[in-house]
Amino acid sequence: MHPAIKFLSNLIDINTANDNENELAQLIADQLAHHNISSKLVSYSKNRSSLIAEIGQGETVVGLTGHLDTVLPGDPAKWQYRPYKATIVDNRLYGRGAADMKSGIAALVFAFINLAKSADTLNGRVRLMLTVGEENGAQGAHQLTQLHYADDLTALIVAEPTDAHIIYAHNGSLNYTVTAEGKQVHSSMPAAGINAIDGLVAFYNEEKTLFDQAPVHSTLGPVVHSITVIASGHQVNSIPGEGFLRGNIRPIPNFDNDAVTLKLQTLLTNLNQQTNAQLTLTIDNSFWPVESDPNGSLVAAAKLAYQNNFKQEPTLGVIHGATDASEFVKGLHQFETIVMGPGPWEKAHMVDEYVETDQVITMIKTYDDLVTTYLQ
């Protein structure tokens, strides 16, 4: 068995579903130390640590990033193979995180080890940044950005599962809560109260067309938005005095998170002048859209590395999910970003998630060649 696949199997066997990333980070730190590469664990909270390691010298800095956490497996009985025990059948390795994204982590780590062997010849630095909590708000990426690890980046490679295709842009993601404050009274005298549901319904109806006039991005398309949670009232014979709804919006580079937030707040201001229930907006999470030049130097290096290792023409594209890059781009300077990693995107978060083992192995050399070419 290839050492990277054995290592990936060990990563799968550790349950990091929204927690416990410290154990995984320490396993990676030990693997790096075995190759005389020092690293640093950055504590986020109890049992949760991101990992930072760096090689090379110079002003150009290439970031390699992936997240250590996974989503929950759901009902284990629905899995053909145990979610926290890596199982290889033919060329497929099954387990929670096999695609999203412990296979990307394993490929990055082994590429980083290979690059370290010739670090003195690199015309720049390579920074490995492995994060906690991406699946629950990009917590680790936010912390590392606040600690200035993204401030000097020149380029960033995100190893999310793309089946090795090159993604040069993706939407942002903004989660919000609208709280309605009314006045609770007995349902026999509704005129004496203020029904919080009225405020929520007013917002719901207006939100349907709120972004109709927003610009459309040439590749990512329109702003996508949905109200996904709504709750008010506790019993049938009381007019509810409070309630809330939650929504998700996918911003685009030409109508970003600030523009989305302003649109939401303006709507609430207008509705509060028209309804008795008072509405308040809270932004719960705000991931920014990411876009790089498809003809830029990072994409060019990725295309060449892909072609040399996969022996076919690469596919360029965009995705509509957000990544840790949405936090890292909040650093001091702009930089090129691509998303490129092993594993099928459509199997992320699914039962019997898997990755093709030969694709993981090929991605190691692809990352190695990509970084080396970019730093020439």
N, C-alpha and C positions, 0 to 999 in steps of 0.2 A: 504494500500500500504506500502511495506517495506520502511523504511526511506532512504535507499540507492537508491532505484528506484526513489523516490521523488526527492532526491538530484540530481541524474543523469538527470532527466527531467529538472531541473532548469539549469544544465550545458548546455544541448542541446539548450535551449531557448536563450542562449547568442551566438551571431554570433562572432566567433573567426577565421574566414577564413583569415589566414595570417595576423592577426592584432587583436587588442582589447583584448589581453589576460589579461590585468590588471584587468578588471572587473571580469573575471573568477577567477583569483588568489585571489582577495579580497573576493569573495564568499567562497572560500575554506578556507581562513584565518579566516573568521568569523565562519565557521563550526568548525574549530579546536579550536578557542577561546571559543566556547560554551562548549567545553570539557576540558577547562583549559590547552590547549596546545598552546604555543607561536610559532609564525612563523615569517619569514622575507620575504618581497617582494624585489626582486633584479631587479631594473629597467634596462631595455634594451634600450628603447627609449620611446617616448611619447605614453601613453596608452598600453605599453607592459612591463610586469613584469613576471619573473619566481618566484617560491616560494620555500623556504627552511624551513624545520622543522626537529628537531632532538629530540630523546628520548633515555634514557638509559645511561650507563657508560661503559667504557672499551676500549680496543684497537681494538677489532674486530668491523668492521663497515659494516653493510648491507645497501646498497642503494636501494631505491624504486623509480623508475622514470617513468614518462610519459610526453607527450607533451600536452599543452593546446590549441594549434592551430589546425585548420582543413584545408582541401583543400576547394576550392570554390564549391558550389553545382551544377554549371552548370545551365541549363535552369530549373527554378522552375516549369514550366508548365509540365515538364516530370516526376515530382514526384507525386506519388499517395498521399503522405502525405507531409505536409509542412516541408521543411528542417530545419527550426528554430523554430519549435513547436513540442516538443516530443509527439508522438502519440503511445499509447499502444493498440495493437490488439491481442487478445488471449495472447500468451506468448512473443510477440515480441514488442520491443520498437524501433520505427522508428525515424530518424532524422539525420542531418549531424553531424558526430562524434559519432554516436551510437556505431559503432564498433571501428572506428579509431579516437580517442581512449578515448573518455570521459567515456565510461563504465569502462575501465581500471583505469582511474583517480578515479572514484567514488569508485571502489573496493579497490584501494590502500588507499584512505583517510579513509574509514571505517575500514579497517584492521589496519591502523596506530593508529586510535582512540582506537581500542580494545587492541592493544599492549601497548599503553600508560598506560592503567589501571594496568598493571603488569610490568611496566618498571623497577622497582627496582629489579625484579627477573631475568631480562635478563642479560646474560653474554656477554654484548657488547652494541653497539649503533645501532639505526635504523635511517637512514637519508632519509627523503622524499624530492625528487628533481623534481619539476614540471616545465617544460621548455616552453619557447616561441619558435616559428619559426622552429620547426623540419621539417615541410613540405617545408621550403624554405631555406634549408642549415644548419639545426641544429644550429641555431643562439644562442639559449639559452644555449644549452649544451656546445657549444664552450665557451661562456662567463663564465659559471660556472666552466668549467675546468680551464680556465685562472685564475679564482679566487680561485683555489686550492681545490674546493669541492670534487674532485675525487681523490686527492692525497693519502688519507688514506683508501680508500675503500678496503674491503676484498672480498666483493661479491656485485653483482648488479643484480636486477630483473627489467626487462623492461616489462611494462604491455601492449605492443602492442597486437592487436587481433590475437590469435593463436587457437581459439576455445578451450582454456585451455591446449592445447598440449605444450610440453616442447621443446623449440628450444635452442640448445646448440652452434650453429654456424650460421653465416650469412656472405654473401659477403660484401665487401666494395662497394663504389660507387665514381667514379672520373669523374667529368665533366670538359671538357677542350675546349678551343677555339684556333683555328689556324687562324692567320691573314696573308693574302697575300698582299704584297705591290709590285705594278708594276708601269706602266707609262701610263697615259691616253692619247690617241691621237684619231684623226678622223679615223673612220673605213675604209676610203678609202686608208689609208696608214699604215696598221697594223705593218709593219716592223719597223716603227719609234717608236713604243711603246713597252710596256711589258704587256702582257695580264695576269692579276691576276688570271684569271680562270685556266690558264695553271698550276700555282703552286698548286692550290687547287685540280685539277684533278690528278696531280702527287701524292699528298699526299693520296688522296682518293684511288687510285689504289694500292698503297703500303700498306695502312692500312689494307686492306682486309686480308692479310696474315701475318701481323706484329707479331701476338701472336701465330702463329702456333706451334712454338717450346717451348712455355712457358709450365711449368709443369702443370699437372692436379691434383686438390685436391681430396683426397680419397672420400669425401662426397659432397663437393660443386661443384665439376666438374671443367671445364676449365674456363679460363678468358673469359668473355663475353664482346663483344665490338660492338658498332654501331656508325656510323656517322648519326646524326639525323637532323641537320640544315645546309643548305648551301645557301650562298647569294653572288652575285657579279653583278655589272653592274646596270646602271640606265636608259639607253636608247639604242636603237638598233643601232644607228649610231655612237657609241663611243666605243673604246676599253677600257674595265674597268681597272682602275689603282689600284683598291683595292677590297678586298672581304674577306670573312671569312667562316669558317665552325665550327660546334660544334659537339662534340661527347660525349658519355657516355661509361665508362668502369667499369666492376664489378670485382675488384681485389679479390684475394684469399689469405689465410694466407701464402702460399708458393710462391706466386708471388704478393707481396703487392704493395701499392701505390707508394713507392719509385722505385720499379722495373719497374712499368708501366710508370712512368714519365721519367725515364732514357731511356726506349725504344722509347718513343715518341720523346724526345729531340734528340736522336741519329739519328732517321729518318729525322728529320728536318735539322739537320746539314749536312747530306749527300745530301738531296734534294737541299739545298741552294748552294751546289757546282755544281749541275747539271742543275738547272733551273735559268732563269733570275729573275723571281718573287721571292722575299725574304719572307720566312715564319717565323712567330714568334709564339711561344707556350705560352699560359696563362692557368694556372690551376685555374678553377673557384670554384670548391668545391672538397674536398678530404675527404671522409668518409672511415675509415679503416675497414678491415674485422675483425670479432670477432669470436674467437673459444675458447671453454672451454672443459675440459675433460668430456666426457659423463659418466665416472665412478667416477667423483669427488664428493666432499661432498655437493656442492650446488645442483647438479642434483639429488643426492640421497635424499636430503631433499625434493626436489620438487616432486619426484616420490612418496615418502611416503605420503606427504600432499595430492597429487592428488588422490591416491588410497583410502585414508581414507575418503575423502569428495565426490568424484565422484563415488566411489564404483565400480571401474573397473581399469584395468591395464592402465597406462599412455602410451602415444605415444611420442617417442623421434624423433626429426627430425632437419632439417636445412631449412633455407629460403634464397632467393637470393636478397631480399631487404635489405637496410641498416637501422639502427636505431640510436637514440641518443647515444647508447653505442659506436658507431664508433668515437665519440668525447671524451667520458669519458675515453676510454682506452688510451688516450694520457696523462693521469695523470702520477704521478711519479712511481707508482708501478703496477705490474700486479695483476689482480684479476679475480675471476670466474664470468661469466655472463650467465644468461639465459633470453630468451624472452618467456613470458608466460602471457596470458591475455584473457579476455572474448571477444567474438565476432568472427565472421568468417572472416579470412584473405581475402577471395575472395570478400567480400562485401565492403572492404575498398575503399573509393573514388567513390563508385558506387551510382547511383540513388536509392532512397529508401533503403539506408543503414540501417541496423538493428542489434540488439543484443537480444539474449534470456534473459529475465529478471531473470529467475531462475539460469542461468549460472553466472550472475553478483553476485547474492547473495551467491552462492556456492563459488565463487572465493574469497570473503571476508574472509571466514573461511580458505580457502586453503592458502592464503597469510599469514594469522595469524599463522597457523600451520607450514608453511614452514620456516618462520623467527624464530619461537620459537625453532623448531628442529635444525636449523642450528646454533643457538646461545647456544645450550646446552653445 
